């Protein structure tokens, strides 16, 4: 299923990318029952709802350019760890305030050989220091409550990229954040094997 999904997304991993991706999935499966990292009942659901879901936005984020990414509320490292695996010229900061999840992320980044490009920040969003070319977030509710600190850590000319579901939810989020529809870009995502509406909301 993973290979078929990658093919549908037109993602052709190098040998090291495939090795790291498989190792990451195995770590998630091992630690998920202990730390409740993601909502998934088995390997298949993990791959479709989390791995392929995140990778459906990979090429869009790749084409944004820049050299630094911050993934806010990354949890198990989604999408941040996957972006680090496939975007080999970018540095990625994984922001996760849960100490236990941050521990998993540090251990996994070391296992994957990514410590030179991945840093783990176990702090709240409002405590993040520095600015980033791209700020990503997924399964993030109430965008209006967080738009100010998100903009604060986004570099001039940078972008906020939020993985979202239905269009009506996006419209409510934009209204709560006082952002006009014309000031945002919404790109529909097709996640292999998932019959649910998915979009990538981009705020400049």
C-alpha positions in Angstrom: 0.0 0.0 0.0 2.8 2.4 0.8 4.6 1.9 -2.5 1.3 2.2 -4.4 0.5 5.4 -2.6 3.9 6.9 -3.3 3.6 6.0 -7.0 0.1 7.6 -7.1 1.6 10.8 -5.6 4.5 10.6 -8.1 7.0 10.4 -5.3 10.1 8.4 -6.2 12.2 7.9 -3.0 16.0 7.5 -3.1 17.3 4.4 -1.4 18.1 6.4 1.8 14.7 8.1 1.8 12.9 4.8 1.4 15.0 3.3 4.2 14.3 6.3 6.5 10.6 6.3 5.7 10.2 2.6 6.5 12.2 2.9 9.7 10.0 5.9 10.8 6.8 3.9 10.2 8.2 1.0 12.2 9.1 3.4 15.1 5.6 4.9 15.0 4.0 1.4 15.2 6.2 0.4 18.1 5.7 3.5 20.2 2.1 4.5 19.2 0.4 2.1 21.8 2.7 3.5 24.5 2.5 7.2 23.8 -0.7 7.6 21.8 1.1 9.4 19.0 -1.5 9.1 16.3 -5.0 7.8 15.8 -4.6 4.6 13.9 -5.8 1.0 14.5 -3.3 -0.7 12.3 -0.4 -0.2 9.8 -2.7 0.3 6.9 -4.6 3.1 8.6 -1.4 4.7 9.7 0.0 4.7 6.2 -3.2 6.1 4.6 -4.4 8.6 7.2 -1.1 9.9 8.3 1.9 9.1 6.0 0.2 9.5 2.6 -2.0 12.3 3.9 1.1 14.3 4.9 3.0 13.4 1.7 0.1 14.5 -0.5 1.3 18.1 0.2 5.0 17.3 -0.2 5.6 18.7 -3.7 3.6 21.9 -3.0 5.8 22.6 0.1 8.9 21.6 -1.9 8.1 24.3 -4.5 7.7 27.0 -1.9 11.5 27.3 -1.6 13.2 28.5 1.5 15.7 26.7 3.7 13.9 26.4 7.0 10.7 24.8 8.2 8.9 24.8 11.5 6.2 22.2 12.2 3.9 23.3 15.0 2.2 20.8 17.2 4.0 18.1 15.3 3.0 15.3 17.7 4.6 12.2 16.1 6.5 14.3 13.6 3.7 14.8 11.1 4.3 16.3 8.6 7.7 17.6 9.9 9.6 14.4 10.1 8.4 13.3 6.6 9.4 16.7 5.2 12.9 16.2 6.7 13.2 12.8 5.1 12.3 14.0 1.6 13.4 17.7 1.6 17.1 17.0 2.1 18.2 20.6 1.8 15.9 22.0 4.4 16.3 22.3 8.2 13.2 21.3 10.1 12.2 22.4 13.7 9.7 20.0 15.3 7.7 22.0 17.9 6.0 19.7 20.4 5.2 20.8 23.9 4.7 17.2 25.2 8.0 16.1 26.7 7.2 12.4 26.1 6.5 13.0 22.4 9.5 15.3 22.1 11.6 12.4 23.5 10.2 10.1 20.8 11.1 12.7 18.1 14.7 13.1 19.4 15.2 9.3 19.5 13.7 8.9 16.0 15.6 11.7 14.4 18.8 10.1 15.7 17.8 6.7 14.5 17.1 8.1 11.0 20.4 10.0 10.9 18.7 13.4 10.7 20.0 15.2 13.8 22.1 17.5 11.6 18.9 18.9 10.0 16.2 18.3 12.6 15.8 20.0 16.0 13.1 19.2 18.5 11.7 22.1 20.5 9.5 21.0 23.5 7.9 24.3 24.0 4.6 26.0 23.4 4.1 27.9 20.1 4.3 31.2 21.9 7.7 30.3 23.3 9.3 29.5 19.9 12.3 31.8 19.2 13.3 32.6 15.6 11.7 32.8 12.2 11.2 30.2 9.5 10.6 30.3 5.7 7.7 27.8 6.0 5.5 27.1 9.0 3.4 23.9 8.8 0.6 22.6 10.9 -1.8 19.7 10.7 -4.9 18.8 12.7 -4.7 22.3 14.2 -8.0 23.7 15.4 -9.1 27.3 16.1 -6.6 28.9 13.7 -7.9 32.3 14.8 -6.5 31.8 18.3 -3.0 31.2 17.0 -2.6 33.3 13.8 -0.6 36.1 15.6 2.1 33.8 17.1 2.2 31.9 13.8 2.8 35.0 11.8 5.4 36.1 14.3 7.7 33.1 13.6 7.1 33.3 9.8 9.9 35.0 7.9 9.1 38.0 5.7 8.0 36.5 2.4 7.4 33.2 4.1 4.3 31.1 4.2 2.1 29.2 6.6 0.9 25.9 5.2 -1.9 24.2 7.1 -3.2 20.7 6.3 -7.0 21.0 6.6 -10.1 19.0 5.8 -13.5 20.4 4.5 -13.8 23.7 2.8 -16.4 24.9 5.2 -14.0 24.4 8.1 -11.4 26.4 6.3 -13.8 29.2 5.7 -14.6 29.3 9.5 -10.9 29.3 10.3 -10.2 32.2 8.0 -13.1 34.2 9.3 -11.9 33.6 12.9 -8.4 34.7 12.0 -9.7 37.8 10.1 -8.1 36.6 6.9 -9.9 37.2 3.6 -10.4 34.3 1.2 -8.6 36.4 -1.4 -5.5 36.6 0.8 -5.2 32.8 1.1 -4.6 30.0 -1.3 -6.4 26.7 -1.0 -5.1 23.7 -2.8 -7.1 20.5 -3.0 -5.1 17.4 -2.0 -5.8 13.8 -3.2 -4.7 11.3 -0.7 -4.4 7.8 -2.1 -7.0 5.3 -0.7 -8.7 8.0 1.3 -12.2 9.2 0.2 -12.3 12.3 2.3 -11.9 16.0 1.4 -8.4 17.3 2.1 -6.9 20.7 1.4 -3.7 22.6 2.0 -4.4 26.2 3.2 -1.5 28.5 2.4 -1.3 32.0 4.0 1.4 34.3 2.7 
